[in-house]
Amino acid sequence: MAKVMSKGAETRELALREALRQASVVGLNGLTIGTLADRLEMSKSGLFAHFRSKSRLQIETLDFAADRFRLHVVLPALREPAGEPRLRTLVERWLGWDTDAEYAMPGGCVFAAGSMEFDDLPDGPVRERLVAHQTDLLDSIAIMYRSGVRAGAFRKDVDPDAVAQECYGIILAHHVAARLMRNPRAREYAMATFERLLASVRT
């Protein structure tokens, strides 16, 4: 039986969906309770009761994005066999998350954009949550590489953390090429770089 959400939970989810759409376009720092209330045609005080502050809204938006990323990118990859199929699915769906997949946001990957938005800002709750989610993602990629090593698909003498960072570098380069430069070959170049990475780590 499907779980019935309370009215408050429905409102919060609706707000977070719209907050993520906004953040993907204007950045996390451009996201405010006031602008979100305007988009949802709700009272600012009503939304404030849910989130209490701009930073709380930003943090919950990041958590919501992380949940969606796991659902649409990480879990489909984990359903694939360990080794190349798993890592390839992760990267392909991640590229879709950043551009034109049905689960993508209008402004692309909020984590890639946030990495550039918050890289030199002082430490604070929002930056710390962004770093935590990015660390979890890098750890997940490294774990996928290790599972490929155990399956006999990948080399044992390659640092899994380095592979994770290279995969992330492919996504960041793709984000700039596709979204800033609007290069129609951005995905082609990203996948070509990924294929070179795979060729370098195969057993």
NORWOPE-V766215 format. One line per field, one symbol per residue. phi: phi as a letter, one per 20 degrees, with the letter a starting at -180 (. if undefined). Layout:
phi=???
This chain:
phi=.ffeefgffffffgffffffffffednffeecfffffffeldfffffffedmbffffffffffffffffffedffgfffegfoggffffgffffffgeccffefegdnfffffffefdgdffgagfffffffffffffffffffffffffenecffedfgfffgffffffffffgfffeeelefdgfgfffffffffgffdff
